[in-house]
Amino acid sequence: MLVSAKDMLEKARDGKYAVGQFNINNLEWTKAVLQTAEEMKSPVILGVSEGAGKYMTGYKTVAAMVKAMIEELKITVPVALHLDHGSYDGCYKCIEAGFSSIMFDGSHYPIAENVEKTTELVKVCAEKGLSIEAEVGSIGGEEDGVVGMGECADPDECKQVADLGVTMLAAGIGNIHGKYPENWAGLSFDTLAAIKDKVGDMPLVLHGGTGIPEDQIKKAISLGVAKINVNTECQLSFADGTRKYIEAGKDLEGKGFDPRKLLAPGTEAIKATVKEKMELFGSVGKA
């Protein structure tokens, strides 16, 4: 059964750990993340970007697959199915499809419009018992074709959006999606502390979790980050595992070309990455 992310994030905030959001791209990804969460006894958030949703033929397909998999694999840990960087229309589609959590990314709208649309979606989510994430200040890097530089959010704007009743808030603190460039300045902890000061108990979300040094991750958690998003790192480990299998010529041995065999090393690599992140975030044994 899917749950809202509210309870797991409030526990994480109070317990000074973070719950990982691992983006899913297909069946292998979903299975790897769910099995690892169960093995680690960790709560987990499955993130679905609009691009991944489209790739998997639509949000109804994704929701049906995830719900069935939780049942078939006998998953007992809390699982939230969350729309990542959702558009206004995408949020409504996911609510209808049976997601348990959404992110409305109104960061590219003027703040007044972001506030107006977020207010409306907060009301809908409250009626349906779903959790909702909002974003203030764009997160840098490239995500589904959108490129940003890793700006820092305005703490006053963060308070304005937090006060609308969202469950969690993603605020730019110099973090970016994808691989970090050589000249990256690191996270702005001054900004994070100023935001925390304004929003109080609101669980904060760190996007672009791939490539942030471990000490900075731990410091961010100590300053109120309760959800950390990981996507690129799992993609890189999956690609690496698959490449090694093919370069070793394993696909040419016996039935090595069978997709179940071909995709197995990459799937195992995702599990290893997810396990490593859950240990770093401190969510192991917290389900």
N, C-alpha and C positions, 0 to 999 in steps of 0.2 A: 504493500500500500504506500502511495506517495504521501508525504507530509509537507506542510509549509516549512520554510526555512527559519521561521521566527523563533521557535523554541530552541533549536540547535544553536542558533547564533547568540541568543541571550545567555545560554549556558556557556558558550565559548567565551563571550565577553567577560562574564563573571569569573570564569576559570582561567582566564589569561592564556587561552590557546586559540587557534583559528581552524575553521572548517574549510577544507579545500573544495573549490568548484573545479571539476575536471570536465572540460568540454568533450562532448561525444560526437563522433563523425560517422559511425556505422555500427554494425552489430558487434564486431570485434572489440571496438573501443568501449561500448556499453558494458559488455560482458566482463572485460578486464577490470574496469573501474568498480563495478558492483561486487565482483568476486573478491577483489582486494579489500574493499570496505568491510565486507563480511569477515574476512580473515583477520583484519586489523581491529575489528570491533569499533569501527570509526563511523560517525555520521558522515554523510557525503551529499554534495550537490552536483547534479549532472547538468552541465551548461549546454545550451543549444543555441548557436548563432543563427541568424536568419539564413545565412548562406548554407549552413549545415542542414537546417530544416528543409530547405528547398532541395538540397542534394538527396536527402532521405525521402523525397517525394511529398513531404508535407508534415505538419505538426501532429496530425491525427495518427499518422504512421508511427512517428516517434513515440508519442504517448502510449499507444497500444503496445508497441514493442517493449518499452521500459516497464510498463505495468505487468505484462505477461512474464517478462524475464525475472522480475522480483518474485513473482509467484513460483515459477518453475525452478529457480535457483534457491528457493527458500531463504531469501534474504530477510534478515531480522533487524538490521540496523536502520535508522531513519534515513530515508532518501527523499530529496527534493528534486523535482524536475523543473529547471529554471530557464527561461528565455534570456539569452545574453545580448545586451545592446539592442533591445527591441525598439522597433519603430512603433508609433501610435497604433497603426493598423495591425502590426504583428502581435502586439500585446493582446488585442481583442481576439485574434485568431487562436492564440495559445490558451487564453482563458476558456474559449469554446472547445478547444481540443482536449482539455483536461490536465493541463500543466498545473503544478502546485505552487509555482512561484514565477514572477516575471520581473524583468528589468526594463523600465522605460528610460531610454536614453534620449532625454530632451536637451542634452548639453549644447547642441548646435542651434537651438531656438533662442531668441531673446529670452532673458530670465523670466519676464512676465508670462510668456507663452508656455515656457517650461513649467512654471508654477501652476498655470491654469490646467494644462493637460495632466500633470502629475496629480493634482487635487482630484480630478475626475476619476482617474485610474485607482487612486487610493480608496475611494468610496466603493468602487466595483469590487476590488480585492477584499475589502473588509467584509462586504456582504457574502462573499464566497469563501472566506477563510483562507485566502492565498497571501503569501508574503510578496512584498514589492520593493524593488531596489530602484533608486533614482541616481542620476549622475550630475555632478556639477563640475564644470571646467573639463575640457576634453582630455582624454588619456592619449598620450602620443603613440607613435608607431603606426603600422598599417593593420587595419582590421576590415575585412570585406571591402577593400578599396578605399577606405577612409584613412588618410594620413595626417597625423598630428605630431607635434614636437615634444610632448611631455610637459604641458603647462601646469602651473599650480593654481588650484581653485581659490576663490575668494571666500574666506571663512564666514563672512556675513551672508553671502549667497547660500553657503552650505546650511547655515542656521535657518534661513528662509525656507529651504526645501525640506530640511529635517523636520521642521515644525508642522509640515503638512500631514504628518502621520505615516511616513514611509517606514518600512521595517528596517532598512539598511541603506547606507549612503556610500556611493563610490565618489571619491573626491580625488582629483589629480594632485599628486604630490611629487611630480617629476618622473613618474613611472610611465613606461611605454609598452605597447604590445610588440610581440616578436622578439628578435634578438637585439640586445642592447649594443649601441655603437661604442667604439673604443673610447670616445671622449665624453661618455655619459657622466654627468656630475653626481649621480647617486640620488637617493630619496631626500626630499626636503623635510626633515623632522621638525623644523620650526613651523612649517606650514601645518603638518599633521597635529602638532601640539596645539596650535592656534584653533584648528578646526575642532579638535576634541574639546577644547575649552568652551567653544560656542555651542556644540551639539550635545554635550553631556553624555548620557548613557547610550546614545545611538550606536549600534554596531557599524563599524566602518569596513569598507571593502577595498582591497588592494588588487587592481587589475594589472595584467602584465607580470605575473609572478615568475615567469621564466627568466633566469639570468640575474635576478637580484641576489646579491651575496647573502649567505645565511645569517650573518650578524645583523644585517639591515632588516631581514625578515623578522628576526626575533625582537628587534627593537620596535618595529612597527606593531607587532602583536602586543608588546608591553604598553604601547600608547593607544590601544583601543581598536586595532584592526582585528576583526573576528571572522573575516572571509577573505580567502586568497584565491585568485583565479589562475589556473594553469591550463595551457592549451599547447603552445608551441613546443614545450619540452617533451610532451608525449608524442607529438608528431615527429620530432627529431629522433626519439628513441625507437619509434615504430619503423621509421625509414632506415635507420641504422641496422636494426635486427633483420629487416627484410633484405637489405643490400648484402649483408654478410652471408646470408643463406644462399642467395643467388650466386654471389662471387665464389662461394665454395663449391658451386655446381650441384648443390643438393636437389635443385628442381629437376635435374636430369637423371637422378638416381631413382629407380623404381617408380613409385607413384608420387614422387616429390613435387610434381607439378599440381597435384590436387590442392585446390585453394585452402582446404583445411590444414594441409601441411605447410603450404607456402606462406600462409599468414600467421602460423603459430609462433615463430620466433619473434615477430614484431609485436604480437599480442602479449607474449611473456615480458617483452621489454617495456611495454606500457605498464604492466603490473608492477615491475621493479621500480619504475619512476614514481608511480602513484604511492607505493609503499614508502619510498624515501621521503616524499613530500609530506605524507601523513605523519611520519616520525618527526620531521622538522617543524611542522605546524603544531604538534602536540595533541593531535586529535585521537591518537591510538588509545583504545580502551575506553573511550568516552561515550560510546553508544549505549 
